[in-house]
Amino acid sequence: MTRLRLALAQYPIERLRSLDDFEVKIDDIIRSAKEDGAEMLVLPEYAAMELAAAFTDAGDAVSERDAIVARADSIVEIMRQAAQRHRIWLLGSSVPMLRDGAVRNRAPFISADGVVQFQEKRVMTRFENEAWHVAAGDEPQVFETPWGRIGIAICYDVEFPMLARAQVEAGAWLILSPSCTDTLWGFNRVHLSARARAIENQCFVAITPTVGEAPWSATLDVNRGYAGVFGPCDRGFPDDGVIAKGQLDEPGLVFAELDPDLIEAVRENGGVRNHRDWPAHPAECRVVGF
């Protein structure tokens, strides 16, 4: 299969005044990625929530959520048009959107010719569940691309092995995991889970965060993390499995050249065969007394 030049946006949260400001910002990020040869760009989870302050001054997270829900279609359309204009595949910012009467966290995956599909976040964090009342999304999916099948595990979802495993068993060689975390604890849960998923499944996993402080936002007040791409710790890969890594909390783009054939090769001829040796059924656990 063809190699993929992937760009990951360490996305700076800024105070935008309008949808037009968001359109200009997204266009600038995509243009920069494209000029450096990117064929696919990943934006973080909830990056578009920075727009909320342009439409509400209530100062609470639910009002911010509702302000973006009301404009979700317009936000997705801005990203769709930008991807089509620059002829790039784009995993856009996930957006709280209404579907079947419930708010769900939906990430638009947009082809270079402007076709939009969605991956919904499956497992909600406490904030999403208790404060935002965001509903669980649909089951994991894989997406057909020119580089093969790709999975998406939004932030907290990457912490659950069975979700990534379902995508790998459906043919994914790469899992994209956009995130939004306000502490280094949260970031490291995503970071370490992504590396574990890459080892368990002998696949690539890519993460990318929102970064910066926004005291004017109830939702995105603090944003920590860095982008990275991780692979198996095995033959043909770096000893630590780190393919690419950004600078902590610094805005910018991180690039990686990813070869699907390397995944095929390590699954067949690696020092271990995690992908093949994954147990068909969960092991039963016995209690042993003394």
N, C-alpha and C positions, 0 to 999 in steps of 0.2 A: 504493500500500500504506500501511498504518497506521504512524505514527511509533512508535518504541520508546524508552521511558525506561529506560536501562541503568544499573545500579549495579555498581561494581567495588570489591571489598573489599581494601584494604591490610591484610592479616590479621596481627594480632600473635601471635607464637608465645609461648604461656604454658605453665606447668607445670600440667597438669590431672591430677586424681586419679582420674577415673572416666569412664565413658561418660555418666553423668548430667551431669557437668560440661561435657562436649562438647555435649550436647543443649541445655543452658541457653545456652551461648555462641552456638551456631548460631542458636537461636531469637532471641536478643537482636540479632544482626547482621541477620537477616532482618526482624525487626520494625522496626528503625531504617530499613532501606532502603525498606520498604513505606510507612512513615509519610511518607517524602519522595517518594512517588509512583512508586517503581521498579516496573516490570513484570517485569524480569529482573535477577537478581543473579549475579555471577561470583565464585566463591571460587578461591584460587590452587591450583596444583599442590602436592600433598603436605601441605597444611595439617593434615590429620588425623594426620600423623605425630607431632604434639605429644603425642598420647595414649600413645605407646609407653612413656614412662617410668613410666606408671601400672601397667604390666604386666610390666616387666623392669628389673632393675638391673644387667644384665650389662655395660652401658657400651660396647657395640659396635653398629655399624650393622646387621649381619645379624640380631642378636637383636631389634633394634627393628623391622626389616622383618617378621620372623616373628611378632612380637607383634601387629602390625596385620593381617597376612594372616589370622591366626586369628580376627580380629574384624571383618573387612572387611564382611561382610554386615550386621552390626549397625550399623556406621558409616554405610553407605549407607542403611539403613532409617531411621536418625535424620534424615538429610538429606531423605529422601523425605517423611517425615511432616511435617517442618517446612515444606517447600515447599507441600505440600497444605493444611496448616493455615492458612497465610498467603495462599494462592492467588497464588503467585508462581512464575515460571519460574526454575529454579536450575541453574546449572552448579556442581555440588558439588566439593569437594576431590577431586582424584584420589587413588586408593588403590591400593597394591600388592595385587593379588588373584590367586588361582590360577585359571587357565583352561587346560584341556587339559594339565594336568600342569606348567605353567610359570607363574612369577610375571610378571604384566604390570602396567603402570601404566595404570589405567582411570579415566576421569573420568565420573561419572554426570551425564547431562543430564536434568533432571526437569521435566516439565510441571506446570502449576498444579493439575492434577487428580491428580498423583501417579504418572504413568506414567514409568518410567525406561528410558532408552537409554544406551549407553556409547560413548564415543570412546576408543580406546586410543592411547597414545603410540607412534609408528611408529619413531622413531630414538632409540637410547639414548645418553646421555652416557657418558663413561668411567667415572664413579662407578657409574652404574646397570649398566653392562655388566661392569666388572671387579671391583667390590667387592660389588655387590648381586645380580648375576646375574639381572637383569630382562630378559625376552625382548622382542623387537620385537613390536609389536602389529599389528593388522589395518590394511588400507589406509584412507586418509582417507574420511570420509563427509560427507554434508550432512544436516541435520535440518529437517524441515518444521515450521514454527511459524506462529502467527498473523501474523507480520511477514515471512514469506517464508523462504527457505532460509538456514540459518546453518551455518558450518563451525567446527570446533574444531581448533586446532593447539597441542598441549601443549608449552610451553616450547621445548626444543631443536628441535622439529618446525618452528617458524616460521622457522628459519634455512635451510630448504631450499625454494627457490622452487617446485619441481615439486609439492610436497604442497599448498601453498596454491592453486596453479594448477589442480590437479585439482578442488578444491572449488569454485573460482570457475566453472570450465567446467561444473560440475554445478548451477550456479545460485546459489551463495552470494554475498550482497552484504555480509555481515559475517562476520569470522572472530574467534573468541574464543581468546585465547592466554594461559591461566593459567600462572604461572611460579613457580619456587623457585630462587633463585640466591644464592650465598654470597659473591660478590665483585661489585664494580662492573664488572669486565670481563664477567662472565657476564651481569649485568643489561643492560649496554649492547649485548651481542650480541643479546639478545632485543629490546630497545628499537629498535635501529637496523634489525634485520631486519623487525620489524613495520611500521616506516615504509616500508621498501622494498617489502614485499608490498602495502601500500596503494597505492603509486604504480604498481607494475607491473600491478596488476589493477584499478585504479580501484574500490577497495572500502574499507570501514571495517575496521580491525583494532584490537582492544582487548586490552590486556595488564593483568595485575594480579598482584602478588607477595606472598609471605610477607615479614614484616618483623620485625626485632628480634633480640636475642641470647639464646641458650638454652644456656649452658655445660653443662647437665645432659643435653643431647641429643647423641648422636654423629651423628645425621642432620641436625638442624636447628640446629646450633650458632651459625651466623651467617646472617642473612637480609637482603638488600639490595634496594632498588628502589623504584619508585613506579608507580602505575596510570596508564594513559593510553589515549586513543582517538585514532587517526590516520586521516586520509583522504587522498585525492589532493591534491597541490599544484596546484590548477587552479580553474577558474571555479566560484563558489559555495561555495568552501572557504577557510579561512584560508591566508595565503600560505605558511606553513610546514607546513600540513597537520595541525596539532595541534588537535584538537577539545576535548580535556579532558586535564588533567594534575594528578596529586597531588603531595604534598610527599615528598621523598626520605626513606625509612625511617620515616615517620610513620604510625601506625595510623589507620584511618578509611575513609570511603566516598567515592568519586569518582563523579559522575553525568554523564551525557551524554544529550541528546535526539538520536536518530538517525533520519533520514528516508530510507527506501529509494529514494524517488523522486529524491533528489539524486544517487544513484549512477547510476540510469538516465539522468538528464539529462547528467551529465558524461561518461558513456560515449558518448553520442550527439553532444554538442555541446561537449566540452571543447576546450581549446587543443591538446591532443594526444589520441590515442585508444589509449593503452597496452593497454587491454582487447582492442580489436579487432586491434591491430597485433602482438600477441604472435606470434612465429614459429610456424608450424604444425609445423616440425621443427627440431631443433637445427642450428645452422649447422656446416658442416664447416670445420675449421681447417687451413690449409696452412702448412708450414714454408718460410720464404723465406730463402735464403742470400745472402751478399754476396761 
